[in-house]
Amino acid sequence: MKTIAAGMLIVSASSVAWAGDVTKYVNPLFGTTTLWDKKDLGYEMSENPIYRTVLTEEGRRPAKGKTRAWGGETYPGAAMPHGMVQASPVTCWGSGTGYQYEDPTIYGFFHTSHGHWGQGHFPTLPVWGEFNPDDYSSAYSHKNETAQAGYYKVYLNRYKVASELTVNFRSAHHRHTFKNGKDKHIMMNLSRTNSVRPGNAKWTFEQVDERTFKGSQNGMFFYAIANQGISGTRTVKNARETFTLIDFADGDKVLELQMGFSYTSCEKAKLNLEKEILGKTFDEVRANADQTWEEALSKIKVTGGTELQKSLFYSGLYRVMQNPNLRSDADVESHETLYSSNNYWDTYANKLVILQMLEPDLIANVIRSDIQRADRSGFLHSGFHGDFCPAFITGSYMRGIRDYDVNKAYQYALNNATRSWVNGKRGGRKYGDEYRRQGWVAENRVANPTVKTEENEAKASVQKTVEYAYSDYAVAQMANALGDKENYQLLMERSKNYRNLFDKSTGFLRARWEDGSWVTPYDPGIPYYVYMYRESNGWMSTFFAPQDPEGLIALYPSKADFEAKLDAVFSTPFGGYEADNMTGWYGMYCVGNQPSQGISYYYYFVGKPEKTQEKIDVIMNDYYAMGKEGLAYAGMDDEGSLSAWYVMNAMGLYSFSPADAEYIVTVPVFDKVEFSMRDATFTITKKGSGRKLSSITYDGKPVDGYFISHDELKKGKELIITTHE
């Protein structure tokens, strides 16, 4: 068992007063580091002169050397639960969130960070003395860096400035303490964001009065008020970028900015600033952020476990609750509040299930937002792959979340499953016609497929087939609940389509050519980016049928044969392929990516829950808090996906089929979990010191099987999980 590293909680003696009983365990630096060692990555990093940032003796900088794998891609900056604003440092343009722990310099502070690629609005940097547009980043040290829930602080060595950031939902408060009160400036690099090439951003800037300035960048607006007088503004350029320098009169060495933001207009950004933080001190805004997080995270209270387990748990829950993000202004009625879209391929299985349990009102607003976007096309947007928004909506409905236009949500989900064109507009599933016609998607004939084969060459045909089959199941459940028996029967039949790709000769779900013959040559161990599989391989994708686990097992000669195949997932050595977004290998199980996450629970269906527990304990203990700093994840967190997997399993519950309102019971790492839902608080109590299930009771009665329903948990009783060695 790992122990917590010195300083890992990032709570210094001077900052303890700011952290609550729960927020003291939040470490926003989890997931910000990158894996470098072969034993962690699963492969030897290649030499590449242009691929991201590389490892050198002096630090990390663009140069020839070892490539940098995709890390957790989380950010350490200040955020609020589902807030519009995230104030966070940028150390590497174009990386997942703009921050990589190993990078030695800071280019500025973003005001949006999605926990994934993109965003990065309004890069802002305090500057003391001269500003060189060709070389302006500042070195910093992690010894002088503090990251807490809703708060970030760092010392910028170059400019001799201690920078502090805190936020409200639609606003940010900067406090920059300079060496002295002379020669102070604020730089805004409005010509670029984290996803826009240097100089290509569309932006405006205007000084309003002696302390106020405003502007816009790529569809977002800001309105800023300083605590000191502006002596002038100027434009400075290099070959690709344009910088706005805001000069301040000599005076107090503590320069503060209060900034409001909006996706509507500068006037709304001003409104958001006035309603949230105007007139408040930095410490008041910071205290409010901590208290808001304390209340949000305290909906789940845990007892027992190690300090590291508590830190991973609450840091994970912190990530889960950071997005989706607000898109509406402060004057919008709560039931009309809009949120950003989700990448459902990453989030539907665990992260959104936790939010369905904890924040049903938020979920209703998210679905309203999805419906509003679907009004333009007639289809639900599911993210970059698969079709999981319908599973999210069905799971929400089955958990009693229905404060939205249910019939419209169902119709759009049905459109995804049954139509390719609506009102002359294209939408729905990619290759959906082919899938509906023959019950599977054929693979393209790619001459020389590689792990990096892109979607314009290949279809990820197996992945699409199995994911569409699950979505069919999800829409069928909604159809049944709403009395649409015809579509229920149709879609339930189609939910078995994954079987059409089962190759008995190999025991894998295998791609077919357009003529129905098997794709050859075939190696189930190669992790393809999109060829046959999506960020997956045959070992992982074969075990994706959460709608029909018994049916999947029945494809094998016996349960013993299925169990042996499942054993082989974890015991077959990975072949050392360097594939994007696929790191942290446990045999052929890729801990660092989503397609593996449900595999270990299939042991329950052959009567071997102890094998499930063995596997998930290895993952929780060895694939979180990785690397030399003890801060790395096995792979990309993807809007809280890896964090959510840990949170669920640490509690002893797992959403095996998210469209179904029930949870498979595992052994928690904590002695007691108190989980506050909207109407009741249920308790999970672990009895015994072992890690194997002996019995499960709820409200004093034995649980039949290994599942507990959402409706039962809503009764607010005690779930007792008894264990043995």
Helices and strands as residue ranges (DSSP letters): G 16-18, G 23-25, H 38-41, E 54-56, E 59-61, E 78-79, E 86-90, E 105-106, E 108-110, E 124-128, E 138-139, G 142-144, E 145-148, E 151-156, E 161-167, E 171-177, E 184-188, E 203-209, E 212-217, E 220-226, E 230-237, E 242-248, E 254-262, H 266-276, H 282-297, E 300-303, H 307-320, G 334-336, H 344-347, H 351-358, H 360-374, H 389-398, H 406-418, E 421-422, E 425-426, H 432-438, H 461-481, H 485-494, G 497-501, E 502-503, E 508-509, H 538-541, H 549-554, H 559-571, E 585-586, E 589-590, G 594-596, G 599-606, H 609-622, H 641-651, E 653-654, E 662-665, E 672-676, E 681-687, E 692-698, E 701-702, E 707-709, H 710-713, E 718-724
